[in-house]
Amino acid sequence: MVQIRTTPTISLQLTPMRIPEAVPSAGFSFANQENIDEITGTSLLLQPGEPSELMVQIKNLSQRNLQLELMVEGDFPSEWCWVGGTEGREIRPGGQMDAVLYFQVPSTYFENQAAIIPEKQEQLRLNFTNCRVVAYTDRNSEQEQIKEADFNLYIRPWSAYMDFLPVLYREVDFIGRFMKIFEQAYQPVIDSYGVMWANLDPLTAPRALLPFLAHWVAWPVESVWNLRQQRRLIRRAVEIYRWRGTRKGLRLYLHLYTGLPLDEHIPNEADKHIGITEPFGDSFVIGDAKIGEVVLGGGQAFHFVVRLRPDQINTINEQLVRRIIDQEKPAFCTYELLINNS
């Protein structure tokens, strides 16, 4: 009897781009019944919502051109994988073709409710060990040959807590899944401390916390202010208190309400969007002479003029502006309000 040996025409080599740090073993079979058998071979790590790749290197070992057809088979859902990176279907003698298998598991894989319904009795699978890459050459012809390469898929959640463990424990698959339970329970609390500053800043705090922050600085929360104005006023309330009764304090308050610029770089008060002037003139002034607190000529004492120049017409509530001025000015002062809408 004569045996005819068929020489393989192609070779397959699989290279995973993400390798699991730990794979199931018989030593920890109590964690999952499917982990009883030792699993060997090419292993690819999949994390829900994150893409992963498996490189396929195909070499032509024959002395003729080969027509190649590449397929992926396995017990995983077909929509998880697609083939890319192939350029044409023909491989020259001694040539090589590289293909890429792209994998992506749905981000809600571990939240699959079907796995926790008692009536269905389905178990959420973490390991897929019946996977293979099948390469056909000269399919549907007398020279057809088939080459297979097996690989395993391991679906695991990403856990930052594993970086804090010794290498000995990171090599145990069950430990990684066990630590993920604590990470999901405690990490949201830890993350909240990292952004605690945002809850204490009126500009970024949740709306429900604004009354609490306003109480800290004794600032009244009133419905006449919109949300943006409330945030700005609460944040600078202490500064308003410090400068109350002064031109700087009144201008700051009006700036926070109206949104008009402070124009601190403009030296002339009359040219500012928020101008606060005292109507003293130069008439009857003898040089620089002053007699006590009396200015010789020029206007009414303890009186000032507030002039607002908004860029848009009818955007300022005059009644509310007068309320602000009455609250911030010294009690013995009088004033005049002018709003230029042109």
Salt bridges, closest charged atoms under 4 A:
GLU21 OE2 - ARG170 NE 3.08
GLU69 OE1 - ARG89 NH2 3.93
GLU69 OE2 - ARG139 NH1 3.09
GLU73 OE1 - ARG132 NH1 3.55
ASP75 OD2 - ARG125 NH2 3.04
ASP138 OD2 - ARG64 NH1 2.57
GLU148 OE1 - ARG132 NE 3.97
ASP150 OD1 - ARG132 NE 3.85
ASP173 OD1 - ARG156 NE 2.56
ASP173 OD2 - ARG177 NH2 2.80
GLU183 OE1 - LYS180 NZ 3.88
ASP201 OD1 - ARG235 NE 3.05
GLU222 OE1 - ARG323 NH2 2.41
GLU239 OE1 - ARG236 NH2 3.04
ASP263 OD2 - HIS273 ND1 2.69
GLU269 OE1 - ARG247 NH1 3.96
GLU269 OE2 - ARG251 NH1 2.62
GLU269 OE1 - LYS272 NZ 3.67
GLU278 OE2 - ARG247 NH2 3.46
ASP311 OD1 - HIS273 NE2 3.71
GLU318 OE2 - ARG322 NH2 3.21
GLU328 OE2 - ARG244 NH2 2.97
